[in-house]
């Protein structure tokens, strides 16, 4: 097969303890999956899960987050990433769902899609995938410049990993290479150039990202 121009290199994530890499196919995200975050965003109660997507090249492992244009209110959101392999869940990682909050609020008010708010370049900084991990009760947290901003437990997710995969499978043909960002707890807030974000999930290590 001949291409009109060279295709982009496959986006991939490192795997802890392996020289192999995880090739990313699609990026799915779960909206408002912690009750305290639902409340801080103006919602109430347990609602059916809803999903949105980021482009594959939103995934970034450089440790640097370029502050995006067209926004002056970009928020951090720490999340557990689930990686799907040929036989089901392949592994887990720490990830960020960076959000142009001002553009998201505008989209909500006008009933328009969220792509500009959520699916911009390098909007999903990620850590390496850990194969041996069980998403039982474990702390998930995020600091900005050493100050704790977000802190919760994975057991507080409204929809568990199993339920998320089951619901997504009703809507899409999940395949090896798909990754799912499973939602963020309360405490989301703005970042600025020069900030250093340190995020973690017990058992998965930490993810450090500089806002540039």
N, C-alpha and C positions, 0 to 999 in steps of 0.2 A: 504494500500500500504506500502510495506517495502522498505526502502532505504538501499543501501550498506553501507552508512555512513551518519551521520546527515547532512542535508542540511544547508547552510548558512542562517543566520537570514535575513529576508526581509529588504532591504534598504528602509528607509522612511525619510520623512521630517516633522518637527513639523508644526502645523497650529496655527497661532496666534488666541488666544481667545478660544482654544479648547484643550481638553485632547486627542483627536484623532490625528492620524498621517496619512500622505499621503503616501501610498505605491508606490514606484517608479518601473515602469515596464521597460521602455526604455528611453534612453537619446539621443535626436536628437539635432544637432547644425547647425546653419545657418552660412555660410561663407560669409565674406565681405558684411555686410548689412548696412553699413554707408558709404556714398560717400567719406568722408575724409579719412576713413580707407582704402578704396579701393585704393585711390591715394597713401597713404603711403606704401602700399604693392605692388605698381607697376602697378595697374589696372587703368581702365578708363571707366567712364560712367556706365549706369544702365544695368547690365547683368542679365540674368535669375538666380533665386536663386539656389545655390547648397548646398548640405547637407552632413554632415558626422556624425558619431555617437561616443559616449563614452560608455563604459560598465556601467552598473547600479552601480557597486561599485566604480566608480569614484566619485560619490556623497559623500560629506563629510561635516558634520556639527560640527566638533570638534573645529573649529577656529584655527587649526594648519595645515600648509601645509609643509610636508616633502620635502625638495629639492630633486628632483629625480636623480637617477644615469644616466650615459651615456650622460650628457649634462652640458655645462657650460654657457648656454644662455637661461634661462627660463624666459618667459615673462608673465606679467599680462594682462588679458582682462576682463573688467567688462561687464556684460550682464544682460538683463532682462530675467528672467526665466518664462515661461508659463507652468502651470500645467493643464493637461487635465483630466477631470473627466467623470463620466457616461453620463452627459448631455452637454458636451462641455467644455469650459474653466472653470476650477475649481478655479484658483487663480494665483497669481504671486509672485515672490520672486527676491531678488538680488542674483546673482551668479557670479562666476569667471570661465573663461575657461583658465586654466593655460596651457602654450604651450612651449614645447621644441623647440624654434625657430630654433636652428641650425639643428636639425633633420628634421624639416619641410622644411627648405630651401634645404637640401640635397634631400629630397623626391621629391620636386617640380622639381629640376634640372634633376633628373633621371626618372621622370614620375612614381614614386612609390606611394603606399598608405601612408596616414598620421597617421596611428594608433600609431606608436611609438612616434610621436610628440604630439598627442592630447589625446590618450586614455589610458594614464598611470594611475597608482594607485593614487587615491585621487586628481585627476586633476580638479575636479569641486567642489570647496568649495561653499556651499549654505547657505543662510539665511532661515528663516521660511516663510511659505506660508501665504500670506494675501488674504483673500477672497474678501473683499470689496475694489476693486481697479479698476480704469479705466485708461488704457495706453494712455491717451490724452497727449498733450504737457507737459512733465515733465522732469526735469533735471536728467541726469545720470552722475556719476562722480566716480573718484578713486584717492586716495592719497596714496603715499608711504612715510612713516616716516614724515607725515605732509605736504609733498610737492604735489601739485596738478599735476597729470600726464594725466588724461583723463577727459574731460568734454564736454558734448553734450546735446541734447534733444531727447527724444524718437520720437518726430515728424520728426526727421532727418533720421529715418530708411528708407532705400530704399524700403523694403517690410514690410508692416504693419503686425501686429499680425494676422489679418483676412486673409491676402494674404498668409502668411507663412503656416497657418493651412490648407488653401485650396490647396496649392501646395504640401505640405507633404501628404495630403490625396490622391493625385493622384498616389503617389509612395508607400505608406504604409497603412496598416489598423490601423489607430490611435485608441487607446483604453484607457480606464481609467487607470491612472497610468503613462502614458507617460509624459515626460517633454521636453520642447524645449528651448534651449538657443538661443536667437534671434540675436546674433551678437554684435560686440563691436565697439565703436567709435575710432577715431584716438588717438594717444598718447601711444600706447602699448610700453612696454619697459621692461628691465631686472629687476629681483629682485635677492637678495642674502640672505643667511642665516642671521638671525637677523633682517631683515626688518619687518615692520608692515604695512599691507595693510588695508586701510579703504575705503570701497566702498559703494555707496548708490544710490538709486533712490527715488526721492521725492514721499512721500506717502507710501513707502515700508520700510522705516528705513534704517539702515546701517548694513554692514557685516564687521567685523574685523577679520583679519587672520594674524597670525604670521608665518613667514617663518622659519622653523627649520631644 
